[in-house]
Every structure is written in C-alpha cells, then in structure tokens.
Amino acid sequence: MDLRIYYQKIREAEERMGGEHVVMVSHETADGGKAGVLAEVPKRLAAKLTVDGRARLATTQETQQFRKRQEQAKQAAEELAAAGRVQLALVPTSELEQLRNKAKEKN
C-alpha cells in the first residue's frame, strides 16, 4: 500500500469525526483482539483504527450507554474512597468536660 494514500485516508477519517475523543467498538482481530469492546480514544487513533479495520465508531446509543457506565463507575469509586476516609476531631479536655456536664444537666 502506498503510504501517502494510507495517511490521506487517516486524515480524511479524522476530519469526519467530531469532538476531541470518540467512542470506538472493536472488531475481532487475528492477533487476539476481542469484538465488541468499547473504548474512548483520541480522534487521531480512532481514525487509524477505522482505516486499519480494527474498530468502528460507536453509534449514538452505544456512546450514551458507555458514558453512563463510565459515570456510574466514577461515582462508585468516589463513594468507596469517601467511605475509606475517617474524620477525626480533636477536642481539648476542658471542652470535653463542659460538654459532659451539659449532657448530665439535661438528663
């Protein structure tokens, strides 16, 4: 294959794609690539994968589902990280005694 034609095809495919990053769906390949795996990649790499026949652009519905799953995974990770944090407050002994005395007075 003529390299000029190859890179021209990549440039043309890149121009047709919108946005800085796009979601791609992989094809099965002889070197072990799995079909149907979604990934968000830079536009330049997406164009190369398309021209090489290794992947295709995801449909609008596939893209929405992918982004929704990514957002859910991010929220789950943030919740897990927040659950792992321990909040600690230091209270001077004199203040603690005042709080205890107030609590005893109320009871």
N, C-alpha and C positions, 0 to 999 in steps of 0.2 A: 504494500500500500504506500502511496505517495504521502510523505509526512505533511506536506503543505495542505493536501486535501483533508487529511485526518484532523489537523489542528483547526482548519477552517470549519469543519463540522462541529468541533467542540465549541468554537466561538459562536457559531450560529445557534447551537442548542442553548448556550448560556444566555444569549440575548433574548430567547423566547421565554426564559424563566423569570418569574417575578420574585422580588424580595432578595435579601442577602443570604438566607438559608432556606432550603426546601426539604420537604419530607420525601424520601425515596422508599420504594418497595423492591427488595432484592429478588433476583431470579436465581434458580439453581444453576450452579456452575460446576465444571468438571474438576476444579481444584478444591471442592468442598463447600462452596457457598450454598447457604440454605435459602430456599424460596420463601417469600412472604415476610421477611424480616423488615420492619420499618425502622428508619433511622433519619435523623435530621443532619444534613450535611451542607457545607458551603456550596454556593451556586456553581462554582468552577468545578468542584469534584462531582457534583450531580450531573453536569454536562458530560464529563468524561465517562462516568458510569453508564449514562444513557447511550452514548456513541459506541462504547465497548460492548453494549448488550448485557451488562451485568445487573442493571436495575432499570426501573421505570419510575416516573413521577407518580406520587400517590394522588388518588382522587381527593376531591374536597372533603368528602365524608371520611375517608381514611385519615386525612390530615387532622380533622377535628377530633376524631377518636384518639389519635396518637397524642395530640396536645392535651386532651382531657386526662388521659392516663398519666402523662408526664406531670401534670399539675397535681393529681391525686398522690403520686409518689413523692412529690416535693413536700406536700402538706404532711404526709405520714412521717417523712424523715424529720421535718421540723417539730412535729409533736413528740417524736421519740427523743429528739435532742432536748426539748424543753422538759420532758419527764425526767431526764437524767440530771438536770441541774438541781442543786439543793440550795435553797435560800436560807441564809443564816443571818440573824440579827443579834448583835451584841448589846446587852442591856447592863448598865452599871448596877452593882449590888444594891446601892441605896435606892435606886429607882425601882428595882425588883421588889424590895421590901415595901415600898409605898404601894405598889400595885397589889401585893398580897394583903396588905392591911385594908385597902379599899374593898377588896373582894370579900374579906371576912366581915366587914361592916355591913355589906349588902345582905349577907346571909344571916 
